[in-house]
Structures are given as structure tokens and as C-alpha cells.
Amino acid sequence: MTGSLYRGQAGLPFSSTLRVYEPLDAFPEDQRPALKAAGERAVSRAAVENAELLASLGRITRPGGDPFPTGRTDLVRVMRHLGLPAADESKDSADAADADALLYCPSQLVLRAGLAANALMEGIHGPLAELLIPEEQRDRHQERIDLVSAREGATRVHTRASTWGIPFSWFSLFLESDPQEVVEAGGRILTVRVLAPITEALDRVRYAVANLALAAPDLDMLDDLTQLTEWLELFHVESMVELDYGAVADKVYPDDSPMDVRLGIECLAEGDMTGAAAAYRRLASRWIPIRQLARAS
């Protein structure tokens, strides 16, 4: 499955994601049975990734040209909480502990597709906008969004995505010592996933915000860090944060970006402009060539 996943991604833009996985009791009661069922099915991570990729490719070739997800099926990623102790020997306590040990990240494709379309339309108007996403399709998808909002109320979007590179602000959430999973096949790195408890991720990003607010209040990254903090504060205290590099990992791994971001912020806080510039140069030399691929023919 991992091999087919990589081949399916060939030729597509590099896409990286930042996800939050929450415990079952963080979700509304009416959503829990479906999430729990997803955990019990124990579908492999590679199968989930491949199914999502194939579904997205299917939407852009769908008759009628509607590229939006319908919401009839929504994939769920499941992970085991790394910090919980092993279960007792009895079956009842083991089942309960096993359920408590799982964390869930629903794909929420209807909401995310709507947000992505709105962001795209902000900079495009007139005939080009109608060509890319006809108004009729946008209106139809808004009805789907309204249905989801009416059913689930105020919904936290568990996934953020970025194409052609990872925002530097995301690296502030992680340390080089955090657990990593390197997924390889056919001599290539398919992805690297880095994990951190949300409490630690929040401590790190708040540290970055506090230091940049004093040392470099005009830096664009400060706004990104502030928005990231506000987003993470929406989630359950026992959540886990995952940075999924995607296929770009094959170009940059092993990656020292979390260390470079941390050192750059520390240098700014100490007034060491030379050290801060050196950290930025290392980041730029690693990521600017990736971002330039977005404009390559």
C-alpha cells in the first residue's frame, strides 16, 4: 500500500499537514460512535492516506466538474496516545484502557474544502474565478457546509495543510528529540511524521510568541505564531499534534528546521542578529528551492 501511495503522489504538488488528534470524549456525543468504529476497524495509516488521495483525484475528474467533497464519507486517522500506561490484565479494564488510549483526527473534508475555496477566491475575481470554481458549485458546497455546521455546531478544524513547503511557524511546535516516524518504500522517503503532546507544543509556541513580540514585533512570523497558538488552544489538553511532511520529506530529511527556528528565536531574544541571520539562512537554503518548484514549468 505504501508503494502505491507514493506512485499516486508522483507529479502532484508537495503537500504537508499539521493535525491535532483528540481523545474520544473531546467530541460531541453523536460523533463518538463513528469515531470509535473507525478505531475498531484498525485501518492502516497507509490505507487511509491512499483512500484520501484517490478520492481527491476522483473529485477533480468527476462528471459535471464539481470538485468538492460531498461529505457522505469522511476518513478518520487514529493514533495511540503515547503517554498512557499499559492496560491491566482483565478484559474489561483492558478494553476501557484501549479505548482511552486512542486519539482521533477526522478529515473534515467538507469544511476544509470550503475554507480552501474561500481563500482561493479572495484573490481571484471575474471570469477566472467562474472558470476555476463556478458559482453554482460554490453555492452547492455552501449548503453542505451549512448542513455540517447545523449538525455539529461550532466545529474545530483538526487539520491545516500547506503546499510546496512547511510554514516556519509550524516548526516552533516541535523539538528534534520528539518522536518521529520515517515511512520509506522503494528507496524513497514517503513521509516523516513528528509528534508532540499539545501541552508541550503550546508551551513552545507561546515561548516563541513572547520572545518575538519583544524582539521582532514587525516580523510576519509573529502573526503566524499567534494564529497557531489560538488554533491549538481550541483542543483538548490530552491531544497530540502531528506534523506530516508528506512527499517533501524525501527532499529535506534529515531536517534540522525545528532546531533552526528555535535557535533563530533565541538569538533574536538575546539580540544576537548574526546568529539569527545564520539560522534564517539555513532555513532559506533548505526551503526556498522547494517553494520555487511551485513556479517551475
Buried (B, 14 or more C-beta within 10 A) or exposed (E): EBEEBBEBBEEEEBBBBBBBBBBBEBBEEEBBEEBBEBBEEEBEBBBBBBBBBEBBEEBEEEEEEBBBBBBEEBBBBBBEBEEBEEBEEEEEEEEEBBBBBBBBBBBBBBBBBBBEBEEEBEEEEEEEBBEEBEEEBBEEBBEBBEEBBEEBEEBBEBBBBBEBBBBBBBBBBBBBEBEBEEBBBEEEBBBBBBBBBBEBBBEBBBBBBEBBEEBBEEBEBBEBBBEBBEBBEBBBEBBBBBBBBBBBBBBBBEBBBBBBBBBBBBBBBEEBEEBBEBBBEBBEEBBEEBEEEEEEE
